[in-house]
Amino acid sequence: MKRITSKMPRFIDKEILDKVEWVDGDVLDILSLEDAMQGIEIVIHSAAVVSYDIAERKQMYKVNVEGTINVVNVALESGIRRLVFISSVAALGRKKDSPVVDESAKWESSSFNTHYSITKNKAEREVWRGFAEGLEGVILNPATILGYGNWNHGSCAMFKSAFNEFGWYTNGINGFTDVEDVARAAVELMRSDITEQRFIVCNDNWRFKKLFDAMADGFGKKRPNREATPLLAGIAWRIEKLKSLFTGQNPLLTRESAKLAQTETIFDNTKLLKILPQFQFTSLDDTIRNACRSYLSKN
């Protein structure tokens, strides 16, 4: 299902797009959801707004929370058998004194949680409600997703920053995952009979410096060489906010994203590997190398 205003992603080959039966609709339009779910057994719900920009916060809450409420309610009313919800590790929350996060993590209010985290956690609660009311299904919690896509939006924008030789880096640690690995995990869990469980999808945990070095190397560009300390990051996001007021463009850095880049969180992927013993993650080196090759050849 796609919105009527959506543009087909040019980074997906046309022969693949042509194999999909597209239906116009919107997670905020209940009637379109009802039409789309007629005669359907399984729903994969991945629609969401990912943003750390205050200007997009209201829409993010609406789509991520209200949209998921609508999907769950219509799925229950339509007799959908199975729901696979693409959430985020952000929904598990971040705590200063708990650097390793697994599926048993309990949400706690914290200054380290972004508004995106809050919306995904609220959305997950609605999915758990759906499970309690009779839906089968699972929740996937991907780490930051990497791959070839539109590098003007989302996590793909990190590749554009590396290509443009953005000189700053932070020493924070975060989990990252290959977009195709997320898709494979979703399909395998969709076909399974596992229900009412969540799974972290994380290929590896890297420092941001290592990540941007690998991206720069993939493009043949200069590596970042200036560390953005918390003080400098605080100055940078304020400058970006000011610039955005004049340009009308989204800021490259916000207060939330600057703070997130300073944190050190490690995500444990062992549960997924135990439940799907044949599943193998792509190495992040290969993910970044392949994505850089695609960006260079197609942009």
PyMOL commands that set and color helices and strands:
alter all, ss='L'
color gray80, all
select helices_A, chain A and resi 14-17+30-36+54-78+89-92+115-132+154-163+179-191+208-219+230-247+255-260+270-275+284-298
alter helices_A, ss='H'
color red, helices_A
select strands_A, chain A and resi 42-45+82-86+100-101+136-142+144-146+168-169+173-178+197-201+204-207+226-227+266-267
alter strands_A, ss='S'
color yellow, strands_A
deselect
rebuild
show_as cartoon
